[in-house]
Amino acid sequence: MKRISALLLGGALCLGLLAGCGGGTTTPSTAPSDTGSTESTTPSDTGSANTELTGTVNTDGSTSMESVILALSEAFNEMYPDVVINYSGTGSGSGIENATNGTVDIGLSSRALSDEETAAGAVSHVVALDGVAIVVNTSNSVSDLTVDQIAQIFTGEITNWSELGGEDQEIAVFGREAGSGTRGAFEEIVGVEDACKYTNEYSSTGDVIGNVASNPGAIGYASLSAVDDSVKALSVGGVECSEATVLDGSYAIQRPFVMITKEGAELSEATQAFLDYAMSADAASVIELAGAVSPNA
């Protein structure tokens, strides 16, 4: 599945929303890099948009949630152009910590909260579901693996693609850095926590995809919403990784996209409005355009 850029998302959203708002114009947000940050922009002509709500919403965390947060921010700004939504991609662990210590308004995590994080005051709001795609180089002849085979690859029990019906080529195992939500979800679901033998670890989803794309023997994992034609997503146990198989639960390796707030903390009016929108059925089509699945449709 191709990753939808922020500009394309912005264009699609503007067309749909402006049709019902009398033809106002907007300037789309600039898409951040996997480790950068962005500030959404305010349209110069708001049409019939609600100009009463103002404020700034600071979000921080999962790089895998970048496309979803950008899409939600674009759509929300069409309704509330005077609200500024900032996004910083520093990883799920950082996002959870920053939400619970009050550094940001909303943390972003691409894995479920641990008991320790919940006990520390983190509150989970599931806004989307995402498949963790197993990606290989496009030249790789292998197209399907079982969860057990994936586990054996990542723990070093299987080291050559010929053992799986592929070419006689050593497997290069790529993954995310410690603290990554994608890594945490993948290792927990596959049952390889603290047992993986990585050839290389990377700080962003984009880096994993880029390095798999340039290494014929590589395998890695990435958010479904980030997968593009530069790599090949394998089916797992005969089930393709897609929005449909994530929603119906048939794809085995999937995780939640979570917005995090602090227990007992009073949210600003703008923050509460953005959280409510992200959790609403109205946001389902926006989340789908970003490559994930809304559980609130």
N, C-alpha and C positions, 0 to 999 in steps of 0.2 A: 504494500500500500504506500502510495506516495505521501510524503509529509507535506501538509498544506502550509504554505508560507503565511506569515502574518499579513502581508499585503493582500494576498488572494482572499484570505478570510475577511479582511476588512472590506474589500470590494464586494464580496458576496453579501455580507451583513448589511452594508450601506444600502445596496440596491433594494433588499427586502424591507428594511426599516424605513427608508426614505419614502417608499411608496405609500406608507401609511402616515407619514409625518409632513406631507405637503412639499416635499422636494428640497429640504435643507441640505447643506453640504457638510462634509466632515473630512478631516485629515487623519489618515490611519496612523496608529502607533508604529514606531520603528521597532522591528523585531530584534531582540537582544541575542547575543551569543549565548551559548550554554552556561557561561559563568558570569555574564554581564547583567545589567539592569536596564529597565526602561521606564519612562514616564509617559502615560497616555496623554494625548493632546486634546485640546478643546476645540470643537468646531466653531468657525467664525459666524455661521448662520445656523441657528438652532431650530428654525422652523417652529413647530409646536412642542418641542422638547421641554421637559420640566426643568425650569431654571431655579427653583426654590431650594433644592438640595445642594449643599456645597460641602467642601471638606476634602481631606486627603486620606487615602487608604493605603497603608504600606503592607505589602505582602512579601514573603521571603521563604525560600526553601527549594523544593524539588525542581531540578532542571527538566525532568521528564514531563512535568506539568506545564511547561512553558507555553505550548500551543493552546492548551485549554484556557489558561489564565489570560493570555493575550486575546483570545476570541471572546471570552466573557467580558473582558474590560472594554473591548470595542463596542459590543452590543450595549453594555451598561451605559457607556458614555453617550450613546445616541439618545438615551432617555434622560440622562442626567449629565449634561455637558460640563457642569461646573464642579464635578467631582474628579479629582486627580487620583489615579490608581497607579502606584509604583510597584514594580516587580523586580526582585533580585533573586537570581538562581545560585544559591550557595549550598544546596543539598538538603535532603529531608531532615537529617539529624539537627542541622543548624536551624532550620525553619521551626522545628518543634521547640527547640530550646529558646529561640528568640521570641516565640509566641508566649511561652510560659513565663519568661522573665519580663515581658512587657516591652521588649525592644521594638516589636512590630505589631500591627493590628491583627494580621492573619498569617499564621504559618502554613506552609504547604508541604505535605508528605505524600510520597508515592508508596507507602506501606501502611499497614495498620499500626496503631499505637501499641506499645508494650505496656504491661501492667505497671512498670515503674514510671513511665511517662504519664499515664493516667493518674497515678497516685501523686505525681508532682503538680497536678492541676491542668494538664492538657485535655482539652475537650475535642472530640472528633466529629467532623461533619463530612460525610461521604458525598462528594459531588459528582464523581464519575467512577467508572470501572475501566481498567486497562489491561490488555494482554501484554505479558512480557514475551516478546518474540525472540526465538532462537535464530540468530542470523549467521550466515556463512558467506563466503565469497561467491559471486555469481558463476564462477567457473566450476564450482564444486558439484559433482554428480549426485551426491547424497541429497535426498529430498525429504526424508522422514526419519525421526528418531523417537524412541520411547523415553519416558521420564527416567527410567533406570539407565539407559545408555547415556543420556545427558549427564546424569550423576557420575557415571564412570569416567566420562571425558573430563569433567571438571575436577575430579579428585585424582586424576592421573592414572587410573586403571586402564583406560584405553588411550593410546598415544599416537595411533596412526589411522588415517582414514580408510586404509585397506581392511581394517578390522570391522568396518561398517559397510563394506561393499563399495567403497570409493577408491580413489587412486592411492598408490603407494606414496603417501606424503605425510610428514609429521604434522600433528595437530598443534596449532598455536592457540592457547586459551586466553582470551581477552575478557576483561570484566571491569567493573567500577571499583572505586576506592572504598575503603572502610567508611561506614557512615552513610553511604548512598542508600536511598530507599529502594532503588531498583535492585541493587545487590542484595539487600536484606530480604526483600520479597522473593527474589529468585532462589537464594540459598535455602530459605525456610521451606518453600513449596517443594523444591527438588530434594530436600533432605541432606544438604551438603554444608550446613553451617559450620564455619571454622575449619573446613576440610578441603577447600578448593586450592588447587595449585595453579595459580595464574602465571602465564608467560609475561603479561603486562597488565597493569591496572591504570585506569584513566579517570579523570575528574569530571567528565561529562558524557552524556549519551552520544553527543555528536562525535566525540573523539573515538568512542568504541566503534561506531558505524564507519567512520572514516578509515580506521586502521584495519577493520575486517575487510573493507572494500579494496584495500591495497595489498592484502596478504592472501594468496591463494589457499593457504592451509589453515586460515583462522576460523575461529568460532567465537561468538559472543552473545550477549543478550541486550535487548533494548526495548524501550517502550514501543508498543504497536504504533502509537501516534507519530513516532519519529522515524519509522522505517520508510525508506525510499528505494528507488530502482538501483541504487549503487550496491545493494546487498540482496541476498536471497533469504527470505524467512522460511524456515523449515516447518512442516507440519509436525505435530507431536502426538504420537499414538494414532496417526491417521487423521487427525483433526487439524484443519487449517487455522491459523491465528487470524481472526477477523472480528469485526464488531459484533457480528451475529453470533459467533461461537462463544465470545466472551459473555454476551448478554444471556444466552441460554445455558451457560455453565459447562458446555461440552469441551471447551479448551482448558487444558489442565493448569497452565501456568498463567494465572491472572492475579491482579491485586487492585486495591482501591486507590483512588486519588482523593486525598483528604485535606480539607481546610481545618486548621487548628486554631482554637481560641483558648483563652485562659479562664478556668473555672472561677465564677464569681466576678469577673472583670466586666465593667460596664462598657459596652461598645459604643463608639460614636454613632450618630445617626447615619452617616454615610457608610460606615463599616457594616452596620446591621443591614442596611438596604442592599449592599453588594452581596453579603452572605445570603440573605433571603432570596435574592435573584438567582444566585448560583445554584441554590437548592431547589428551585422551583421547576415546574414542568415547562415553563416558558423558555428556560435555558437549554432544554434537551436538544433541540435542533442545532443550537450553537455548539454544544459539546460534541455532537456527532460530526459536525463539519470539521472539528479539530482532531478527529480521529479516535475519540473515546466514546464511551457509552454512558448515558445518564441513567441512574437507578431511580430517578424521580420523574420519569416521563409519565 
